[in-house]
């Protein structure tokens, strides 16, 4: 096992990062990680930087060739070693490209579930493939040994824990932390590689099964509801205006299941936003209260230009008894923030954002060359599959997505606008959305931020603790303190996020006051 090739690779990473060829981001430490994580990191970088499919193919091919040469040098250069390394990376390229595409697409469409699936692909590929090249065996024989025994699994798991912690520390340390993480990562990789190459490990199916059961139990405990909401909050004056997110329709969507009584509003004072504008109401569907105002709307109506949705918001709020408390879910926070920050809704007193989203990666329009072209096309394919199976109707090139998701600076500029004096705002993030939020220090600079709720994006709305947090905010009470591990999801995810795509753009969406 030779250490100097990895040291040379680390020096090259520093050189490329210093010259701007490689971006500076918490995932920089993965550039000297164990295979196949190193190739996955290369794919993510190439995906965000390639301005055409051909540049993407060329970049991935160059990464496979370079990684193969590096691995062969570490093992002792020979034609046989190079052939084995090249075969390994050609096999590893399949999960690396899949994981890289999913990680990129998750930040394009701001959908955390896609991120976690991409991360799972990267982790499983590492657990299976990382032990193979260090024992001098063929890929097929190594795979058979890994499936049969899994003797090296504890070593790889420990390495992944160290690497995840390193990515989180690099994010907290800023540029200095990102650069320092490369040297630490190279040292951890060398230690892990030598441990994987050492003889003596024996299969332990019972122990491995116990580890799997423990991990499943921890996951169930993490996702289990916690806390008990009040049966009902003290009655409040005015109106509750619920704004469901994109890809919903009248009576069908997560926010329609919110119990207004838990916030102090009876159904008589509860109203639902319609993306189609004012009207006489719609069928109740899943809604906790009758939908008595607003025109019936379809999923496609939620993707209209932002200026039209803001106009609908203004018109509907103007018909409600004051003061108005606005509660949004997901991307609906963009519509509410654009409307309220314009000053055209003086009756709004509070804005509560449940599972709000921010920090998209950006993508060019169809047929236009530009950074993250491949990532955008991958996200288009993913959303097309969703439409094909009836999961959603979201279109990446619909007006609202093009305005805000396609141009990250526009969304950041929108969320950076202050609300009128006297209007309070609260952001309640879902913990499993944190991978989509850790790219910026303060995604919602003009809103109070509650501790991340250990919930999924949709599950936060009906989570037992959510109503209590919102009730405390509306009543002016102090919000609950954050636990020590309340943001571990973001720390774990920091090193696996795709780096930002630098591109100029206007600071505010067109057509919005």
Phi, psi and omega in degrees: 000114182262133183268335187294328177298323178290324175296319178295321178296322177296318178298322178295321177299317178298318181295314182291323178291320179292331180269358178088000178291316173261139178286154173268115178201164184303337179282002180301329180295340179285347179292343176238031181276174173298146170291144007265011180297326179297319179291323177300318177298318177300316182297318179299315180296313180298321180299317182284333185264334184294132180262003175203164179296323181295319177296325177295312180299316179297319180295317179294320179298317178296322179295317179297316180295314181294318179294323179296317179295319179297315180296319179297321178295320180294326183273349184109104192297131171194164179298322180295316179297317180296320179295318178295318180295318180295318177299317179301312184288333175293323175291316182293338181297332182294303177292331180295316179293319179296312180296316179298319179295320180290318179297318178294313183298326180298326179276342175285311184265357182054058180230106188296328181301323179294322178299313184293328175293317177299319178296320179298319178299315180296318182291315180297318178299322179291317179300322183277317190266331187304323181286346193291310191289346188271353183256001178072026181250163176291161181297316183295317179292321178296320177297319179298318178295320182296318181292321184287322187244311184066031186294335183266002184301315179302322179296315181291321178299314179299320179296317180296323177297316178298317182293321178296317178296324180294320177296318177295320178293323179296322178294317180293329183276357180067208183301317178299319178293322179295319179290317180296329183295336181294313180296318180295319180296320179298319178297316179296322179295318180295317178297315181294319180297318179294323177294322180290331180277343184290141177283167170111345181287138180240148178300143179220073185302321182294315180296319180294321177297321179296320177298317180297317179297319180297319179295319178296319179297319178296320179295317179298316180296324181292321183271352181293140179301144179227148179085157180239121180284156174293148177300320175201147177271163175304143182303142180239149178281158175091208187234151171252122183244110183264129184242099179293162184277184178297159177065026172252174173217170184306120178081359184227110182161161186302315187291338178295341181272358179294135179273109182296330181299330179293343178254000178096017182237124173285170180299329180298337181249014182251132183225153183242135178290139174247126178290350178265357178100185182299152179182191185260014176107182185208167176304146188293319181059235181272359188295142178291336180231158175300144178266098189261350180225166180084147179282150174301136179233156179253171179302320183297333180295335182286351183254013180291167179305147183301322181299323178290321180291324176296319178298319178295318179300312180302314184294322183284322179294326182298341182267359186262150174294137180273157354281153184254128172258119181261127175239123182246163172229135174060227184290350176298340178298331179296316181295312182296318182294319179298320182287311185290321181292343178285343181085006183270002180235071186294343181279350180283127181253327183219144175234119179245122182251114177265130182049050180290157183238151179200174171063057174288161182279328181091158182195153178277162177296163180301135177078002181252126179288142179172168179303143180065025175300315180294320177298320177296318179294323177296320177293324176298318178297317180298314180290330176294321176297318178300319178291324182295326181265003178080013181287324181204174174239013185297135177238128184292338182253018171290159186305311184295317179296319180297319182295316191251317179284324180289337183231091184305325182297329179293315180293319178297322177294321179297311182289345177274357179280134180284150175277160178302156180303134178093347179269124180263154180220146180224133173251127178242093183282149171275135185301324183276004168265353186303328176303335180271357185241343187282357180285342177233146185293318183227085183294334181231076191294339184251022178231144170294146184243122174280162176297143178303131179276134180289067185221164172281175182302313180277326184293340182297326185300317183255009178297142185304326185278343187296313182300321179295321179296314181294321179297318177300317181296313182295329180276355180082013179275160178294140179284153179301148178288162182268140175286164184297327184250026186290341182241026183297331180298319178292322179295317179297323187278341191305317183284348182258354177291152171286145179291156180297151178258105182289126176202143178288155178186156179295153184276350181221147180296143178291147175081005180249135182295000000 
